[in-house]
Amino acid sequence: MNFSITGFAYLFLSSAVGLIIYRVFQYWRKEKDIISKLWLYISSIFWLFVFTNAIGGLFFATNLAFLRFTINFGVFLQTLAFSMMSYFSVYIKLKNKISPWWGFFPVFILGMITTYLTIITPFSPFLESSGAINWGFSVGYSLVSILRMFLFLVVFIPAIFVFLEQFNKSQDIYTKRKTFGFIFLLLFVIIGASFDFIFINILKLDAIWRDVAFIFANIVFLIVLILNQRGFSLEKK
């Protein structure tokens, strides 16, 4: 059995996302509204995406079929999460004008097209001597990368502005810390996606740098989450 640094990077990330799910679950137990439920679903789907990659990298690092499955299944999971995020943004900003499903279905359709293109595009993942998984994407995968990056931006940027508006308007410390956590999370994902899609797939940097960046970013993210939670706990006393 061959392990990979990629698997450990995603396992580390899954622990950070698990902490997020715990925080969102607490938020849902307190609010019991559609917003908290949506973000509980979104964070859980994202954790499943990360954990699937961790399993593939830890136990199936040399299994071509399973590694291909992790990518294809991951794009589908991202489609579900992005569709819910788009639903959220429309619900918050335009719920009195249009149905939030107008945010959900366009993103879902584009995501399913991206999923289909990912499945039919040939790529051959392999374990590099550095211990990182090279996904072996062909030149044709650049179109899929662009579509996936487009989905990230078209979904995450509106959500960030929604949370920024809530952060600026709120006078409640609980709401400010909650929205700050969501903003930081979304920026964290955008930066990670940009590094993976642009620097790795387009600039063709060694895969090990992706894993090093993930691990470093996870450490920073965990520190911010812990400090944010600690500060909130102290102010509640």
Residue pairs with C-beta under 8 A, 6 or more apart in sequence:
1 59
2 61
2 62
2 127
3 57
3 58
3 59
3 61
3 131
4 57
4 58
4 61
4 127
4 131
4 132
4 133
5 57
5 130
5 131
5 132
5 208
5 211
6 53
6 57
6 61
6 131
6 132
6 133
6 207
6 210
6 211
7 53
7 54
7 55
7 56
7 57
7 58
7 59
7 61
7 133
8 54
8 57
8 58
8 211
8 215
9 57
9 210
9 211
9 214
9 215
9 218
10 50
10 51
10 53
10 54
10 57
10 214
11 54
11 57
11 58
12 214
12 215
12 218
13 50
13 54
13 214
13 218
14 47
14 50
14 51
14 54
15 218
15 222
16 218
16 221
16 222
16 225
17 43
17 46
17 47
17 50
18 47
19 222
19 225
20 43
20 47
20 181
20 185
20 225
21 40
21 43
21 44
21 47
23 181
23 225
23 229
24 36
24 39
24 40
24 43
25 40
27 36
27 39
27 40
27 178
28 36
28 37
28 39
28 40
30 36
34 91
35 88
35 91
35 92
38 84
38 87
38 88
38 91
39 88
39 182
41 84
42 81
42 84
42 85
42 88
45 77
45 80
45 81
45 84
46 77
46 81
48 77
49 73
49 74
49 77
49 78
49 81
52 70
52 73
52 74
52 77
53 70
53 74
55 70
56 63
56 66
56 67
56 69
56 70
56 133
57 133
60 66
60 67
61 67
61 127
61 133
62 126
62 127
64 124
64 125
64 126
67 125
67 133
67 135
68 123
68 125
71 118
71 123
71 125
71 135
72 115
72 118
72 119
75 111
75 114
75 115
75 118
75 148
76 111
76 112
76 115
78 111
78 148
78 151
79 107
79 108
79 111
79 112
79 114
79 115
79 151
80 108
80 111
82 107
82 111
82 151
82 152
82 155
83 104
83 105
83 107
83 108
83 111
84 104
85 107
85 155
85 156
85 159
86 103
86 104
86 106
86 107
86 154
86 155
86 158
87 100
87 101
87 103
87 104
88 100
88 103
88 159
88 162
89 103
89 155
89 158
89 159
89 162
90 98
90 99
90 100
90 102
90 103
90 104
91 100
91 103
92 162
93 158
93 162
94 100
94 103
107 151
107 154
107 155
110 147
110 150
110 151
111 151
113 147
114 144
114 147
114 148
114 151
117 143
117 144
117 147
118 141
118 144
121 137
121 138
121 140
121 141
121 144
122 138
122 140
123 135
123 136
123 137
123 138
123 141
124 136
125 133
125 134
125 135
125 136
126 133
126 134
126 136
127 133
127 134
128 134
128 206
128 207
128 208
130 206
130 207
130 208
131 208
132 206
132 207
132 208
132 210
132 211
133 207
134 207
135 207
137 145
137 201
141 201
142 201
142 202
145 197
145 201
145 202
146 197
148 193
148 197
149 193
149 194
149 197
149 198
152 189
152 190
152 193
153 190
156 186
156 189
156 190
159 182
159 186
160 183
160 186
160 187
163 179
163 182
163 183
163 186
164 179
164 183
166 175
166 179
167 175
167 176
167 179
167 180
167 183
170 176
170 179
173 232
173 235
174 232
177 228
177 231
177 232
180 228
181 225
181 228
184 221
184 224
185 221
188 217
188 221
191 217
192 213
192 214
192 217
195 210
195 213
196 210
199 205
199 209
199 210
200 207
200 209
200 210
